[in-house]
Amino acid sequence: MMADGYLRLMEDVLRDLSHLDEYVPGRGVDEVAREHDLDPDEMVKLASNENPLGPPPAAMEELRENVEEASVYPTALHADVKEEVAKYADAPVENTVLGAGADGVFDTVCRACIEDGDDILCPEPGFSYYRMAAENVGGAANSYPIPKEDGFRYSADAVVNSYSGEKIVYLTSPNNPTGSVLSLDEIQQVADEVDGLVFVDEAYWEFSSRDSAVDLVDRGDIAVARTFSKAWGLAGMRFGYAVVPDELAEAYRKVVTPFSVGTLTLYAADAALQDTDHVEETLELVEWGREYLTEELDAHVYPSEANFVLIDVSPRTAEEVAKELERRGVIVRDTTSFGLPECIRVNVGTRDDTKRAVKEINDVCG
């Protein structure tokens, strides 16, 4: 009886979530090693766009020194780190907001902006969490194309022509998984011709040659999100931030989860900002890796300004190639879930790992 009562209660309490999907990340080393009976230490993971050099040494030292602070809520520390982040972004501190990764920022902005029946507009192919964040609060998602037939060229016209009154228009520059970018002029064109908030995701901005859209936030209709998961090597710490217009900043502070960024994460992010040598080494490695992958792979590699490249492995399928590479100890991202069943995404690893990946991909696709 108790079980039946519980089930009836859950039917009355839970929303109908049958139309929602779970976020499925790239596969991890331990998971693949167990499946194929491989030594995890001998594997290469190039599926999740992580920093191959690991976290900044300064951040690791800061974590060791402050681990006892894990029991303390981040109050003054939150304000101090936000000030440092704003300084790095060259943005007003009052327009800078923090979140648990860029995903946490997207969640909070959707809570501030999206009501039942509201829509967002996002790239296809593109990061799936934009859609998920909107749907989680009762919204829906439409898309605009970044077409393979055009070499995945990002077009402001394609965005504007697809716009039909959506509240938030996501621009991802560089885009995931294509690596293509929009110029500041094109971002302004979109903002000039749509009525919603133009939300520019710059998760991979440090790797690109493009100027940041942060300079456009003072227009009042553009916001910019970034993360410390990529260039800064803190994917496991979950630290993101955004620079947003005045009214959105005020709304953000009203709906954000209390203490959404943990104390140790704030220590690590603050230290990472000071470790410029680590970032410079990362950017040099990525520049080398993109060039090496493009020149040495016996498959078509699309131009990219991120820390990864998209590779056409046809006539093989991405699923076939990715599974065979896993058996060889190399993990890449099968982009079938992005609507690209003929492509894989490979992020730049260490020089040795990148060279090994190239050899194995060429063998599998040969």
Backbone torsions as a table, in degrees:
resi	resn	phi	psi	omega
1	MET	NA	-41.2	-179.6
2	MET	-62.4	-40.9	-180.0
3	ALA	-64.9	-42.5	179.1
4	ASP	-63.1	-40.9	178.5
5	GLY	-63.7	-39.0	178.4
6	TYR	-62.8	-44.2	-179.1
7	LEU	-63.7	-41.3	178.4
8	ARG	-64.2	-38.8	178.2
9	LEU	-62.2	-44.9	-179.2
10	MET	-64.3	-35.2	177.4
11	GLU	-63.3	-35.2	-179.6
12	ASP	-78.9	-28.9	-172.6
13	VAL	-93.4	-44.2	-174.0
14	LEU	-71.1	141.1	169.8
15	ARG	-68.2	160.4	171.4
16	ASP	-77.6	106.7	-177.3
17	LEU	-107.5	14.7	-174.1
18	SER	-63.5	-23.1	-178.6
19	HIS	-87.6	-4.1	-177.8
20	LEU	-94.3	151.4	176.0
21	ASP	-109.6	155.3	171.8
22	GLU	-85.1	147.6	174.0
23	TYR	-75.2	128.9	-178.8
24	VAL	-112.5	107.7	-179.3
25	PRO	-78.0	172.0	172.9
26	GLY	-62.7	154.1	-175.6
27	ARG	-72.5	146.6	-178.2
28	GLY	-96.1	166.0	-176.3
29	VAL	-62.1	-50.1	-176.5
30	ASP	-61.6	-41.1	179.7
31	GLU	-60.3	-48.9	-178.0
32	VAL	-70.5	-37.4	179.9
33	ALA	-61.5	-43.5	178.7
34	ARG	-64.0	-40.7	-176.7
35	GLU	-64.6	-36.5	-174.5
36	HIS	-110.4	10.0	179.1
37	ASP	54.1	53.4	-179.4
38	LEU	-113.3	160.8	175.8
39	ASP	-82.5	117.1	-178.6
40	PRO	-55.2	-32.6	-178.2
41	ASP	-70.3	-15.2	-179.1
42	GLU	-99.7	5.2	-174.9
43	MET	-96.7	159.6	178.2
44	VAL	-122.6	121.6	178.5
45	LYS	-108.8	114.3	179.5
46	LEU	-130.3	40.8	-173.1
47	ALA	-109.7	-16.2	-168.6
48	SER	-120.9	12.8	176.0
49	ASN	58.5	32.7	178.5
50	GLU	-82.0	164.6	179.9
51	ASN	-78.1	117.9	-176.9
52	PRO	-67.8	-17.4	179.6
53	LEU	-88.2	-3.3	180.0
54	GLY	80.6	-169.5	-179.3
55	PRO	-73.3	159.0	177.4
56	PRO	-62.1	138.2	177.3
57	PRO	-54.4	-37.5	179.6
58	ALA	-63.6	-36.3	178.7
59	ALA	-68.8	-40.0	178.5
60	MET	-63.4	-40.9	179.3
61	GLU	-65.6	-40.3	179.3
62	GLU	-64.3	-38.2	177.9
63	LEU	-65.5	-42.9	178.9
64	ARG	-62.1	-40.3	-176.0
65	GLU	-74.0	-23.6	-172.3
66	ASN	-119.2	17.3	-175.5
67	VAL	-59.8	-29.6	179.5
68	GLU	-67.5	-17.5	178.1
69	GLU	-75.3	-1.2	179.5
70	ALA	-61.6	-18.9	179.9
71	SER	-88.5	0.7	-172.2
72	VAL	-112.7	133.8	174.9
73	TYR	-65.4	142.0	179.0
74	PRO	-84.3	104.0	179.2
75	THR	-108.4	-81.7	178.6
76	ALA	-60.9	-33.7	-179.7
77	LEU	-61.1	-39.6	179.1
78	HIS	-59.6	-45.7	-179.7
79	ALA	-66.2	-40.3	-179.2
80	ASP	-64.0	-45.4	-178.1
81	VAL	-68.6	-38.5	177.7
82	LYS	-59.6	-37.7	177.8
83	GLU	-63.8	-41.2	178.6
84	GLU	-67.3	-40.0	178.3
85	VAL	-63.4	-44.0	178.9
86	ALA	-60.7	-39.5	178.9
87	LYS	-63.4	-43.2	178.5
88	TYR	-62.7	-41.9	-178.1
89	ALA	-79.0	-6.7	-176.6
90	ASP	57.2	50.8	-176.1
91	ALA	-134.4	155.9	175.5
92	PRO	-63.5	138.1	-178.2
93	VAL	-63.4	-32.2	-179.1
94	GLU	-70.8	-15.2	177.2
95	ASN	-102.0	4.9	-178.7
96	THR	-103.3	128.9	-180.0
97	VAL	-127.0	151.3	-177.8
98	LEU	-112.4	156.9	178.1
99	GLY	-155.1	169.1	178.0
100	ALA	-78.5	81.2	-171.9
101	GLY	77.6	169.7	174.8
102	ALA	-61.4	-30.5	178.2
103	ASP	-59.6	-41.2	177.5
104	GLY	-63.5	-34.9	176.0
105	VAL	-65.7	-45.5	179.4
106	PHE	-60.3	-42.9	177.8
107	ASP	-57.0	-48.9	-174.8
108	THR	-67.0	-41.0	178.3
109	VAL	-63.9	-38.5	177.2
110	CYS	-65.0	-38.4	177.2
111	ARG	-63.4	-33.0	-179.2
112	ALA	-78.8	-25.5	-170.2
113	CYS	-116.3	-33.9	-168.2
114	ILE	-96.9	129.4	172.9
115	GLU	-116.3	170.6	178.8
116	ASP	-51.9	128.5	177.7
117	GLY	91.9	-9.4	177.4
118	ASP	-77.8	151.6	-179.8
119	ASP	-116.7	156.3	167.9
120	ILE	-120.3	164.9	177.7
121	LEU	-125.7	128.3	-175.0
122	CYS	-142.0	163.8	-174.4
123	PRO	-74.8	151.5	175.7
124	GLU	-135.2	111.5	2.7
125	PRO	-74.6	153.9	-179.9
126	GLY	-171.6	-179.4	-177.4
127	PHE	-66.8	125.0	-172.3
128	SER	-72.3	-18.3	-171.9
129	TYR	-74.1	-19.0	174.1
130	TYR	-57.0	-51.2	180.0
131	ARG	-61.5	-44.2	-176.9
132	MET	-63.5	-41.5	-179.2
133	ALA	-62.5	-38.6	179.1
134	ALA	-70.4	-44.9	-178.6
135	GLU	-65.2	-30.7	-179.7
136	ASN	-63.3	-22.8	179.5
137	VAL	-112.3	19.5	174.2
138	GLY	95.7	4.8	179.0
139	GLY	-90.0	-172.3	178.1
140	ALA	-144.3	165.8	-174.9
141	ALA	-126.4	137.3	168.5
142	ASN	-114.5	169.0	-174.8
143	SER	-136.3	158.5	171.3
144	TYR	-121.7	153.0	-171.7
145	PRO	-87.5	143.0	162.7
146	ILE	-119.6	87.0	-162.3
147	PRO	-77.6	138.6	175.5
148	LYS	-61.6	-35.7	-177.4
149	GLU	-60.0	-22.3	180.0
150	ASP	-106.5	23.0	-179.6
151	GLY	67.5	25.3	-178.3
152	PHE	60.7	32.2	175.8
153	ARG	-67.7	132.7	-179.6
154	TYR	-86.4	127.3	-173.6
155	SER	-127.2	125.7	174.5
156	ALA	-62.0	-36.1	179.7
157	ASP	-61.2	-39.6	179.5
158	ALA	-63.3	-37.1	178.1
159	VAL	-66.0	-50.8	-176.4
160	VAL	-63.7	-40.8	-178.4
161	ASN	-68.3	-21.5	179.4
162	SER	-92.6	-9.2	-174.7
163	TYR	-71.8	133.4	179.1
164	SER	-141.2	44.1	174.3
165	GLY	92.6	13.2	-179.4
166	GLU	-62.5	146.6	-178.4
167	LYS	-73.3	-37.6	-179.6
168	ILE	-124.8	132.4	175.5
169	VAL	-115.3	113.4	-179.4
170	TYR	-88.4	129.3	170.9
171	LEU	-118.8	124.9	-177.8
172	THR	-111.6	112.3	-172.5
173	SER	-141.0	106.4	0.4
174	PRO	-68.2	150.2	-177.3
175	ASN	-84.0	148.1	173.3
176	ASN	-111.3	118.5	21.1
177	PRO	-107.8	11.9	-170.3
178	THR	-88.3	-26.2	-177.3
179	GLY	79.9	3.6	-178.4
180	SER	-83.6	160.5	-171.1
181	VAL	-131.3	161.5	169.1
182	LEU	-112.1	142.3	175.5
183	SER	-78.5	165.7	176.6
184	LEU	-62.4	-36.4	177.7
185	ASP	-61.8	-40.4	-179.9
186	GLU	-69.5	-36.9	177.0
187	ILE	-63.9	-42.4	177.1
188	GLN	-64.8	-36.4	177.3
189	GLN	-59.9	-45.1	178.6
190	VAL	-60.4	-48.0	-178.1
191	ALA	-62.4	-34.7	179.5
192	ASP	-68.1	-27.9	-169.9
193	GLU	-109.6	-0.1	174.8
194	VAL	-120.5	164.3	-177.8
195	ASP	-101.7	-13.3	-176.0
196	GLY	-86.0	-176.8	173.0
197	LEU	-75.9	126.8	174.7
198	VAL	-92.3	112.6	-173.9
199	PHE	-108.4	108.6	-175.8
200	VAL	-95.0	118.2	178.5
201	ASP	-90.8	110.4	-179.5
202	GLU	-109.4	41.2	-179.4
203	ALA	-56.6	-33.1	-176.6
204	TYR	-109.3	17.7	-172.9
205	TRP	-59.8	-38.2	-176.6
206	GLU	-58.8	-25.9	-177.4
207	PHE	-86.6	-6.8	-172.0
208	SER	-100.8	169.9	177.8
209	SER	-98.2	4.3	-173.3
210	ARG	-88.6	144.6	172.8
211	ASP	-65.9	151.5	-178.1
212	SER	-77.4	147.6	176.0
213	ALA	-78.6	-1.1	176.9
214	VAL	-56.2	-33.4	-179.7
215	ASP	-64.9	-13.0	-177.3
216	LEU	-99.5	-4.4	-173.6
217	VAL	-63.2	-31.8	-177.2
218	ASP	-69.2	-4.8	170.3
219	ARG	-61.5	-32.6	-179.7
220	GLY	101.3	-8.6	-178.8
221	ASP	-126.3	13.1	179.5
222	ILE	-127.5	136.7	172.9
223	ALA	-127.4	155.7	-177.1
224	VAL	-132.7	129.7	176.3
225	ALA	-112.4	144.8	175.7
226	ARG	-140.4	171.9	-177.5
227	THR	-141.1	157.4	171.7
228	PHE	-98.7	10.9	-176.1
229	SER	-78.9	-22.2	-171.5
230	LYS	-102.2	-88.8	-175.6
231	ALA	-60.8	-31.2	-175.4
232	TRP	-88.0	-9.0	173.3
233	GLY	71.1	30.2	-177.8
234	LEU	-121.9	39.9	-177.5
235	ALA	-57.6	-38.2	-177.9
236	GLY	-75.4	-13.3	-178.5
237	MET	-89.3	-18.4	177.2
238	ARG	59.4	75.7	178.6
239	PHE	-133.4	120.0	175.5
240	GLY	-136.6	169.8	178.4
241	TYR	-154.4	166.5	176.7
242	ALA	-144.0	153.2	170.9
243	VAL	-112.1	120.0	-169.3
244	VAL	-132.1	159.7	177.1
245	PRO	-62.5	163.2	-173.7
246	ASP	-52.6	-53.7	-174.9
247	GLU	-64.7	-36.6	178.4
248	LEU	-69.4	-36.4	177.5
249	ALA	-61.0	-42.1	178.8
250	GLU	-64.9	-43.4	178.8
251	ALA	-65.9	-39.2	-180.0
252	TYR	-57.5	-46.1	-177.8
253	ARG	-64.4	-24.1	179.7
254	LYS	-79.5	-28.3	-173.2
255	VAL	-112.5	-6.4	-178.2
256	VAL	-69.0	146.3	177.2
257	THR	-61.1	135.1	177.9
258	PRO	-57.4	134.4	178.4
259	PHE	51.0	49.3	-175.5
260	SER	-67.1	-20.6	176.6
261	VAL	-114.2	124.7	-174.3
262	GLY	-73.3	162.3	-177.1
263	THR	-59.0	-49.8	-177.7
264	LEU	-66.4	-35.1	175.9
265	THR	-61.4	-41.3	178.8
266	LEU	-64.8	-41.3	176.0
267	TYR	-59.8	-45.2	-178.1
268	ALA	-64.8	-42.4	-179.4
269	ALA	-65.3	-41.0	-179.8
270	ASP	-62.8	-43.2	179.2
271	ALA	-67.4	-38.2	-179.3
272	ALA	-60.2	-38.7	-179.9
273	LEU	-60.4	-28.2	-179.0
274	GLN	-85.7	-15.5	-174.5
275	ASP	-92.9	67.6	-175.6
276	THR	-67.4	-27.5	179.3
277	ASP	-61.2	-39.7	-179.2
278	HIS	-64.6	-42.1	179.3
279	VAL	-66.3	-43.8	-179.9
280	GLU	-61.6	-40.8	177.9
281	GLU	-64.3	-38.9	178.4
282	THR	-62.7	-46.7	-178.1
283	LEU	-64.9	-38.2	177.3
284	GLU	-64.2	-41.5	179.4
285	LEU	-64.3	-42.9	-179.0
286	VAL	-65.0	-41.6	178.0
287	GLU	-60.4	-44.5	176.5
288	TRP	-61.8	-45.2	-174.7
289	GLY	-65.1	-41.7	177.9
290	ARG	-61.1	-42.4	179.5
291	GLU	-65.8	-42.0	-179.1
292	TYR	-64.6	-46.4	179.7
293	LEU	-61.0	-41.6	-178.1
294	THR	-66.2	-40.6	-175.1
295	GLU	-81.6	-32.4	-170.1
296	GLU	-99.3	-18.3	-179.5
297	LEU	-77.5	138.4	177.7
298	ASP	-90.8	48.3	178.9
299	ALA	-154.3	163.5	-177.8
300	HIS	-75.3	126.2	178.7
301	VAL	-112.9	124.8	-179.5
302	TYR	-79.6	143.8	177.9
303	PRO	-57.3	140.0	-176.6
304	SER	-141.5	143.3	172.4
305	GLU	-115.1	23.2	176.7
306	ALA	-110.4	-166.2	178.4
307	ASN	-96.5	25.8	179.6
308	PHE	-147.4	167.9	171.2
309	VAL	-130.6	153.6	175.7
310	LEU	-103.5	131.2	-171.3
311	ILE	-124.1	129.6	176.3
312	ASP	-86.5	116.5	-176.5
313	VAL	-105.9	9.7	179.7
314	SER	-61.3	148.4	12.7
315	PRO	-81.9	-1.9	172.9
316	ARG	-70.2	161.4	173.8
317	THR	-95.3	156.4	178.6
318	ALA	-60.2	-38.9	-178.9
319	GLU	-63.2	-44.2	179.0
320	GLU	-61.4	-48.0	-177.2
321	VAL	-65.1	-45.5	-178.4
322	ALA	-62.2	-40.6	-179.6
323	LYS	-67.8	-40.1	178.4
324	GLU	-67.2	-38.7	176.9
325	LEU	-64.2	-38.3	177.0
326	GLU	-60.0	-42.1	178.9
327	ARG	-62.9	-23.5	178.2
328	ARG	-94.2	2.1	176.0
329	GLY	88.6	18.0	179.0
330	VAL	-121.5	121.8	-178.6
331	ILE	-103.5	121.6	175.6
332	VAL	-124.3	173.7	-178.8
333	ARG	-98.4	117.0	170.5
334	ASP	-73.1	119.5	-174.3
335	THR	-95.0	21.9	174.6
336	THR	-57.4	-38.3	-179.6
337	SER	-65.9	-18.3	175.3
338	PHE	-88.3	1.3	-175.6
339	GLY	85.5	19.4	-178.4
340	LEU	-126.6	74.6	-175.1
341	PRO	-71.8	-3.2	179.9
342	GLU	-108.5	9.7	-175.4
343	CYS	-128.0	153.6	168.2
344	ILE	-124.3	152.7	176.2
345	ARG	-111.5	131.1	-177.5
346	VAL	-128.7	120.4	176.6
347	ASN	-87.3	155.2	178.6
348	VAL	-66.1	131.0	174.9
349	GLY	-107.5	-162.6	170.3
350	THR	-61.3	167.5	-179.5
351	ARG	-59.8	-43.8	179.7
352	ASP	-64.7	-43.7	-178.5
353	ASP	-67.2	-38.5	179.0
354	THR	-65.6	-42.5	178.8
355	LYS	-64.7	-39.9	177.8
356	ARG	-64.0	-42.2	179.2
357	ALA	-60.9	-42.4	178.9
358	VAL	-60.5	-46.3	179.8
359	LYS	-59.5	-46.3	-176.9
360	GLU	-69.3	-39.8	178.6
361	ILE	-63.6	-43.4	178.2
362	ASN	-62.5	-39.3	178.1
363	ASP	-64.3	-44.2	-177.0
364	VAL	-69.2	-38.1	-175.8
365	CYS	-91.8	-3.7	-169.6
366	GLY	-64.8	NA	NA
